[in-house]
């Protein structure tokens, strides 16, 4: 899988949009997924074509550009819908709980603390599940869909840090965002390595990331997360490309012991 770039940290200025975000979140303290437009999308050079004549090259460039824009705009809303569904899996008590079973599973059954770190790791795990399926899409399309999911996550993470957790120092936010990117790359590599191996390797990756390498973890809880991951991978594999492109997927609920 190619390393997906994410846009750098941007100032959250006092705009109409920012005020609306504060009005929506701050009174209730509810860090809900924010529909912040994605940016910094990376286009694959393989979509470009080289031709002999200038006219043909120009025609190809225009066609390629329009094709990329079509992919970008067609990917935005479906990936946003999928992102919101993934982020809702780790919704905390201060948020609007959409999936009560998931909330109870992660914070009661697994005993994870209701922190920003837990939200990020559980959300990433579900985004990774989606990305595994997206890799099977047509290459250019699949790459754009994965990039959009990445953008949604990091835009949302930055907005939560600034708005919900009231971190106003840009340097601190930038440090946090760099750390989250390192976590993203490390967890993705670990899950990818475990994908085609046995459940012990996957369990180790989940323990290191979701459970933050706890010294005394609950093996039964980790086993339930492994089962949850395998079940969703199986259901995603059964989706047609058209269903994936239209975000026609609901995460399978985690099982309780």
N, C-alpha and C positions, 0 to 999 in steps of 0.2 A: 504494500500500500504506500503510495506517495505521501510524503509528509505534507500535511495540509497547513497552509499559513493562515494566521488570523490577523485581523487588523489590530494596530497598536491602540493603546489607551487614548481616549479622546476626552476633552473637557466636557463635563455635563453642565452646560451653561444655563443661566436662568432664562430659558425660553418658554414659550407657551407649552410646548411639549413637556419640558422638565417640570413646570408647575403642575401640569395635569398628573404627571407621574407621582409627584409628592402628595397631591390631593388624594390620589387613589390609594397610595401605600402608607403614608406616614401616620394618619390618624389611627388606623387599625394595626399598624406595624406588620402588614401582611406582604411578605416578599414574593408576590405572585410573578409568574413568568411575564416579562415585558416584551411587547411586540416592537422591538427596536429594529429598524431595517438593517439587514446584513450589509457588509461592505468588505472591500479588500479581496474580492473573489479572484482566484487565480485561474487563468485560462490555460488549457493544455496546448502546448505548441503543436501537438499532433493534429489539432483541428485545422491548422494552417496548411495550405497547399501552394506549391511553387510551380509556376507555369512559364513557358518560354517567352510569350509576347507580353508587352506592357499591358495591352488591353485585357488580355486574359488574366493577368495577375491582378489588375484592378478589379475586374469582375469577381474574381475568386475572393479577393479581400473583402469586398462589400458583402458577398454571400456569406463568407465566414463570420463577419461581424454581426450580420443579422441573425445568423444561426446561433451565435453565442448569446445574443440578447434574448432570443426566444427561449433558449435553455435557462437563462438566468431568471427571466420573469415567470416561466412555467414552474421553476423549482422553488421559488420563494414561498408561496402560500402552502403548498403541500409539506415542505420541510418545516415551516412554522407550526403547522398543525401537529406534526410528529414531534417536534421539539416540546411543545406545550404538554403533550401527553407524557413525554419522558420526564420532564421537570416536575410534573404533578405526582409522580410516583413517590418522591421524597418530600412532598409537601409537609410542613410542620404545623403544630397546633395553632400558631399565629396566622396561618394562611387559610384560605378557603380550601377545605379538604374535599377533593373530588373523589379520590379512591380511598375510602376508609380502611379497607382491608390492607392495602399497601402501606398506609400510614401505620397501622397497628403492627404489621409485619416488621418493618424496618426499625421502628422505635421501641416496640415492646418485645416482640419475639426475638429479634436480633440484639436488642439492648443497645442500639447505637445512639449516641448523644444527638439531640436536635440542634446541630450546629451548621454553619455555612459549609464546613468541610464535608460533613456527611451528605448534605444536599448535593454538593458538587460531585462527589464520588458516585453516589447512587444514580444521579442524572447521567454522568458519563457512561456508566455501565449500560444503561438503556440506550443511549445514543450509539454506543459501540455495536449493540445488537442490530440496530437499524443499518449501520454502515456495512456490516458484514453482508447483509442482503443487497445493499446498494452496489457493492463491488461487482455483482453479477449483472448489473444493468449495462447497457451500451456504454463504452468507456467514457466518452465525453460527458454524457448525461450523468452517469454514476458519480463522476468526479465532482461535478457541479452540485449535485444533491448532497454529497458528503461535505463539501465546502460550506454550503449554506447552513447545514446543521451545526458545523463548527462555529460559524459566525454568530448564529443565534445564541449558542451557549456562552460565548465570551462577551457578547454585548449584554446579555442578561446578567452574567456574573459581575461585570463592571458596574452596571446600574444598581445591583443589589448592594455592592460595597459602598457606593456613593450615596444612595438614597435611603436604603433600609438601615444599613449599619453606620450611616453618617460619617464615613471616612472622607474628609474633605481635602486632605493633603495629597496632591497629585503624585508625589514621590512614593508615598506609602501604597497608593493604589497601583502604581506602576510595578512596584516590587511584588505585590500580591499577584498581579496578572502574570508576571514572569514565572512566578512559582507555580501558578495554576497551569501554565503552558507546559512546564517541566513534568508536572503530575499527569497531564493529559498524554504527553508523548510516552512516558514511562508505563502508564496503565494500559494504553493501547498496545504497546509492544508486548506486555505481559499477557494480555488477553489473546492477542494474535498467536503467540507462541503456544498457548494452551488450547487453542481452537480445535486442533486435530490430534490432541493427545488425550490421555485419560483424565478422569475427574480429579485425581490428586493434584495434577499440575494446575488445573483451573481453580481448584480450592485454594491452592497456595497464592495464586494471583489475586483472588478475591480477598483472602485474608490480609495480604500486604496492602491492598488499596482500600477496599470498602471498610474493612475492620481496622485499618491503620496499624497493622502488625501488632495487635494486642498481645501481651505476654501470656494471658490466660483466656484464650478465646473459647467460645462455645462451639464445639465441633458439629453439634446437631444443627445449629443456626447456619453455619457455613455450608453444610450439606444441603440445607433447604435453598440457599441462594444458588448453589450449583444446579440444583434441580430446576429452579426458576429460569436460570440462564439457558439450560439445555432445552427446556420446553418452549421458550420463546424462539430460540434458533430454529427449532423444528417447525413451528408454526409459520415463521417468516419464510422458510424455505419453500413452503407450500403456496405462497403468494405468487400470482402472476406478475410480470413486469408492470402491466397496466395498473394493477391494484397497488403496487408499491409506489408508482409515480403519482397516483392519486391519493396517497396517504390513507389507504383503506386498511388500516391495521389498528387493533386494540391490543395493548399488552395483556398477556395472560396474568391473572392475579397470582401472587405468591401463595404457596400453601402453608397453612399453620401446622404445627406438630400435632 
